[in-house]
Amino acid sequence: MKYQLEERRPPYNAEVASCLGFLLGRCANLGGTGTRPDPTAWADLVCDFGDTIPPWYHRLILDFPICGRVLGWQSEAPEDFYDGIEWLRWAHPRETYDCLCAHREDFIGRKKLFHIGTDPFEHKYYFIPSDIGDDPAIYKLDCRATLDTIEEVHLSLLVFSLSDFLRRAIVPPDTTIA
């Protein structure tokens, strides 16, 4: 009797993994890639928000040192005193945990959006849908807030796919912001 071995498929999208691997190589050439998640903080996140974490993301974040890495996205055309770049610092598990706890009851929690990062300079947060494929869109939540209240919240599409973001991400030459 002959047995056929099943082709082992990676637990995440091959295009996303390829783009992320290439991006981290570029980051390493400029001084640093980021880190893998702290096991205790990741376990807390999985325990409380396991149904919100996309299954493929769980494996991806453990395999690639992306946490804490700052990446840019050319969202608008440059102008005189504005480069048109938005920045995303890939979240560590504790930051994701805190963000998901804060939004558990609002539309972020109800729409099953998973927090992947924040803008290190502004009140912007980045999410992916946890129930739509393994190369999802990235959404930006823009908050206008004071110390006491959130005045305005706006959710918009940043990019149609994670792989496109990773492929076109800008790696800051000044690694001090990473």
DOTORKE-561455 format. One record per residue (C-alpha): x, y, z. Coordinates in pm, whole numbers, plus 50000, padded with zeros to 5 digits. Example, Ala and Ser with C-alpha at 12.3 -4.5 7.8 and 13.67 -1.06 7.14 Angstrom:
BEGIN
512304955050780513674989450714
***
This chain:
BEGIN
500005000050000501355034249901500925064250125500945099049989502315126350204500085156450223501745188250115502265208250433500885242750395502175270950617499595282550872499635317350720499405331950374502615325450178502495360050014502175377150354505075356450491507235363850188506565401350203507155401950579510405382550550511685406250280510595436650483512345424150797515495419250590515305455950487514715465650852517735445350968519915463950718518815496750878519415486351235516645464551370513595443551302511555443751620510895415451862508765384751902505955387352157506565381952526505205346752596503335356752914501695387152755500805366652445499265339352663497125365552843495955379252510495095344552376493295335552700490995366052696490705373752324491445340552152488275342751941489385377051812492905366651710492985354051352494395318451362497025326251098498135357751288498905337051596501535317151406502835347251207503515368751513505365340251683507515332951376508515368451275510115395451500507815424351407506535437051747507615472851817508845479451461507825512651306506725511650942505455539050714502745540750450502535567450178498875576250229498845610150060500935629649813503705649749980503105686950024505325715850132505655706950500504005672750507505545641050367502175622950339503445592950536501435576450811503325556051068502405523151230504285508351525503495471151535501875463851869503295442652146500715418752298500185440552608499285470652390496875449252189495375435652510494825470552653493305483252328490935453752292489865457052658489085493852603486995486152293485415453052395481885467352404481995492152115482025487151739485635474551738484615445151957481345438751777482975438951433485735415051549488575438551459492005428851591494465456151695497865453351522499455487251589499355524051667500715555751518503615565751746502935602851682499135606651664495945591351805495565565151532495115527951581495335500551320493145469551300492575439251080489295419851058489745387451248487265367551043488115376750682490835355850519494575354150575495565385550382493055410650521492685447850476494115471550737491785497350890492745529451065490825542551365491485579651404490605593651748490395630351836490605630852212491175652952512492435640852847488855634052962486855623352658487045610252305485565637552085485555620351747486215585651612486605577451243487295542851094488705541750741490445517450510494235521650504495105494350253493235465450087495665438050196498295431650459500675418250193500395450949996501155470950311504205449350387505405450550025505205488550006506045497550368508535525150427511295516550670512385547950853516095555150806516265568851159515945537651372515635558051690511835560651638511605522651612
***
